[in-house]
Amino acid sequence: MSTEGSPRALEVQVRSAGDVLIVTVHGEIDMASAPQLQSALEQALLETPPTVVVDMSNVGFLGSAGLSVLLAASEATGPGRLRVVPSDAARRPIEVTALDRLLTVFDTVEAAVAAEKTPPN
């Protein structure tokens, strides 16, 4: 949780960058806020974009409920279509649970968007 003593409210914004939808997440993702992220991702996926980038570079906490949301969204989109840009705080649980083997993780939003333009090998 946040160091200020009270959790930061989750804010989710969605924007397009060409054929890529970018879902930007600010705050903390826990049991209480994970449904909000899930709803935003489900709504984004209804548009059937080729790729969805989840920008979590401003996420201060990622709990198991948030990990479950990311895994479900990844399974719903297919291989490589969901790309995650975690903060250091979000990267740790992704790596500890080995979800980095199932999710496509990038260091920056720019790298995640640019990867769309690179054909798969």
N, C-alpha and C positions, 0 to 999 in steps of 0.2 A: 504494500500500500504506500501511499505518498508519505513523505517525511513530515509534512505539515500537520499530520494528525488526522486529517479528514481526506477521504478519497477524492480524486479529481473526477468530475462528471465526465462521462464518455461523450465525445463529439465525433460524429461521422459525417463526412462530406464526400460526394461523388461527382467526378468531372470526367470529361472525355479528352483524350489526347489522340486524335486520329481514330483508329479502330480499337484503341485500348481504353478501357474504363479504369480510372484510378480512384480507389476508395481510400480516403485519408482518414486515419483514426488518431484522435488525441485523447489522452486520459488513461484510465485503468480498466482492464478487461478482467472482470471477475464474474462470479455467479449472478450477481445482480445486473451487470451491464452486458453480459454476453448475448442475451436475446436481442439487444439493440443492434449489435454487430451482425448477428445472424440475419436479422430482418433486412439490414442494409445490403448484405451480400446476396441474399435471395432476390431482392428487388433488382440489384445490378445484373444478376445472372438471367433474369427474365428478358433482358434486352439481347441476350445471346451474343455478347461481344466475343471476338476471337480470344481476347486475353483480358484478365482482370488483375490489376496490380493493387495489392493491399499495402499501403504506406503506413507502417506502424512505427515510423522513426520517432514519433512523439508519444509513444506508449510507455508509461512508467511502471506498469505491472501487467503481466499476462499469466492468468491462472489456468487451471485445468479446463474450466468451462470455455475459455477463449481458445485453447488448443483444440478442443473438440469441434468448435465452430470452424476453425481453419481446416481441419481434417475433412469435415463433412463438405465444405465448399470445394476443396481440392478434388474430392471423389466425385462431386457433382459436375465439375467442369471438364475433367479428363486430364491426361498427362500434360504438364507444362503450361496449361492455360491459366492457372492461378499462380501468381508470383507474389512473394512476400518480401517486404523490406522492413526487417525488424530493427528496433532500437536495441541497445545493449541489454536492457532489462527484459525485452521480449525474446531476444536471441537465446539467452541462457536456457529458459524452459524448453524452447524448440530443440536445442541441441541435447539437453539432458534426457529428453524423452525420445530422442532419435527421429523426431519428425522432420529434421532437416534432410533426412534420406527420402522422405515422401513428398515434402513440399519443395518447390523451387524457390530458393532464397537468394536474394541479391543484396548488395551493400547499399545501393542507391536506387532511387526511383528512375533516374535517367538510364542506368544500366538495365533495369527491368523492362523499361519501355523499348530501349534499343535492341534488346534481345529478340523482341517480336519481329524485327526486321531481318534478323539473321535466320536463314533457313535451317531447320534441324538437320543434324548429320545422320 
